[in-house]
Amino acid sequence: MTWIVVKYALTAALVVLVSELAKRSDRVGALVAALPLVTLLTLTWLHLEGQAAAKIENHARYTFWY
């Protein structure tokens, strides 16, 4: 249960960071929001949770093609 709370907190912090940056500068906020941060965060969570490398690879490949 603690792990999911940590994941929610870090993911929410990322969203807050982007919104705060957007308040100060439209360009910087848009740049950070356009980065593949969610994908990198998801791949990190999958790795830390011990998912198989094939599953992580498939996720990255499908994300790229979508």
Backbone bond lengths (Angstrom), bond angles and torsions (degrees), N, CA, C in turn:
res aa  C-N    CA-C-N  psi(-1)  N-CA   C-N-CA  omega(-1)  CA-C   N-CA-C  phi
1 M - - - 1.451 - - 1.534 111.07 -
2 T 1.323 115.62 -37.87 1.463 119.39 179.88 1.521 110.56 -62.54
3 W 1.325 115.89 -38.69 1.462 119.91 -177.84 1.525 111.33 -61.44
4 I 1.313 117.58 -43.32 1.464 119.92 -178.94 1.528 110.99 -67.52
5 V 1.322 117.68 -33.41 1.469 121.22 176.67 1.529 109.56 -66.08
6 V 1.326 117.25 -41.03 1.464 121.33 177.99 1.529 109.92 -63.45
7 K 1.327 116.61 -43.33 1.464 120.03 179.07 1.525 111.06 -62.24
8 Y 1.327 117.01 -45.10 1.470 120.44 177.91 1.522 111.16 -60.97
9 A 1.323 116.90 -43.52 1.463 120.99 -177.22 1.531 111.17 -64.35
10 L 1.320 117.67 -45.12 1.469 120.23 -179.56 1.523 111.62 -68.48
11 T 1.314 116.61 -38.59 1.460 119.64 178.54 1.522 110.59 -67.09
12 A 1.320 116.90 -41.91 1.465 120.56 177.43 1.525 110.73 -64.52
13 A 1.320 117.09 -38.06 1.461 120.35 178.40 1.527 110.63 -62.02
14 L 1.304 116.97 -36.66 1.463 120.72 177.32 1.522 111.19 -63.88
15 V 1.317 117.11 -42.88 1.465 121.13 178.82 1.530 110.24 -64.85
16 V 1.315 117.07 -42.12 1.466 120.67 178.42 1.521 110.50 -63.87
17 L 1.327 117.18 -40.99 1.459 120.86 178.15 1.526 110.99 -58.79
18 V 1.317 116.94 -46.45 1.462 120.40 180.00 1.525 110.33 -62.96
19 S 1.321 117.69 -43.14 1.470 119.24 -179.09 1.526 111.64 -66.86
20 E 1.312 117.97 -36.54 1.468 120.48 177.59 1.525 111.18 -68.39
21 L 1.313 116.64 -39.57 1.463 119.56 176.31 1.527 110.72 -63.70
22 A 1.313 116.53 -39.08 1.466 120.40 -179.58 1.528 111.52 -66.02
23 K 1.327 117.29 -30.44 1.471 120.08 177.04 1.523 111.04 -64.20
24 R 1.328 115.51 -37.65 1.459 120.20 -176.23 1.526 112.68 -83.42
25 S 1.322 115.67 -38.41 1.458 119.55 -177.48 1.522 109.10 -149.69
26 D 1.322 116.07 119.53 1.455 119.88 179.04 1.526 111.17 -59.63
27 R 1.310 116.42 -41.78 1.461 120.39 -177.90 1.516 112.68 -64.94
28 V 1.321 116.49 -48.20 1.472 119.94 -178.63 1.524 110.22 -65.66
29 G 1.324 116.66 -42.62 1.458 119.94 178.41 1.518 112.10 -60.41
30 A 1.329 116.08 -42.71 1.460 120.37 178.67 1.527 111.36 -66.92
31 L 1.322 116.58 -39.38 1.456 120.42 179.41 1.525 110.92 -62.03
32 V 1.315 116.55 -48.61 1.462 120.16 -178.84 1.530 110.58 -66.00
33 A 1.327 117.35 -38.99 1.461 120.55 179.00 1.527 111.56 -66.34
34 A 1.337 117.03 -30.97 1.460 120.48 -178.22 1.526 112.55 -79.81
35 L 1.303 117.42 -16.17 1.460 120.18 179.17 1.532 109.30 -66.20
36 P 1.299 117.05 153.82 1.469 119.21 -178.63 1.534 112.39 -79.15
37 L 1.332 115.62 49.13 1.457 119.86 -176.15 1.524 113.06 -65.66
38 V 1.320 116.88 -39.65 1.464 119.35 -179.11 1.524 110.31 -65.53
39 T 1.313 116.56 -40.30 1.466 119.55 178.37 1.520 110.76 -64.20
40 L 1.312 117.04 -45.13 1.467 119.80 179.10 1.517 111.30 -63.69
41 L 1.324 116.45 -39.41 1.459 120.08 177.81 1.523 110.42 -64.76
42 T 1.320 117.21 -41.98 1.456 120.94 178.92 1.529 111.35 -64.06
43 L 1.317 116.42 -44.03 1.466 119.71 178.27 1.528 110.98 -63.11
44 T 1.319 116.75 -37.21 1.464 120.43 176.70 1.512 111.13 -64.12
45 W 1.342 116.86 -45.93 1.471 120.30 179.32 1.530 110.23 -60.71
46 L 1.328 117.16 -44.34 1.466 120.10 179.34 1.526 111.01 -60.23
47 H 1.323 116.53 -42.95 1.469 120.41 -179.99 1.526 111.14 -64.93
48 L 1.328 116.47 -46.69 1.472 120.02 -178.29 1.521 112.44 -66.62
49 E 1.328 116.77 -25.69 1.466 120.07 178.16 1.523 112.32 -85.37
50 G 1.337 116.70 0.73 1.455 120.68 174.08 1.515 114.83 80.87
51 Q 1.317 117.50 24.64 1.464 120.28 177.45 1.530 109.69 -68.65
52 A 1.298 115.39 154.09 1.467 120.73 -179.60 1.527 110.22 -64.39
53 A 1.328 114.43 148.76 1.465 119.74 -179.98 1.525 111.22 -60.59
54 A 1.317 117.04 -33.35 1.466 120.37 179.19 1.525 111.20 -64.59
55 K 1.319 117.10 -38.43 1.470 120.95 178.69 1.526 110.18 -66.08
56 I 1.319 117.28 -43.07 1.461 121.61 178.77 1.527 109.95 -64.51
57 E 1.318 115.77 -42.86 1.458 120.44 179.02 1.532 110.88 -62.17
58 N 1.319 117.12 -44.09 1.468 120.84 178.40 1.522 111.35 -61.22
59 H 1.316 116.57 -42.51 1.464 119.82 179.43 1.534 110.54 -61.24
60 A 1.320 116.04 -45.78 1.473 119.97 -179.99 1.521 110.71 -63.62
61 R 1.304 117.33 -41.39 1.468 120.46 -179.56 1.533 111.19 -65.77
62 Y 1.316 117.06 -46.20 1.462 119.56 179.64 1.517 111.79 -65.07
63 T 1.322 117.30 -37.85 1.465 120.60 176.66 1.520 110.17 -61.72
64 F 1.303 116.89 -42.99 1.464 120.79 178.92 1.523 110.77 -60.03
65 W 1.316 117.57 -46.70 1.463 120.59 -175.93 1.509 112.81 -75.02
66 Y 1.334 118.60 -28.06 1.470 119.92 176.77 1.501 109.75 -75.31
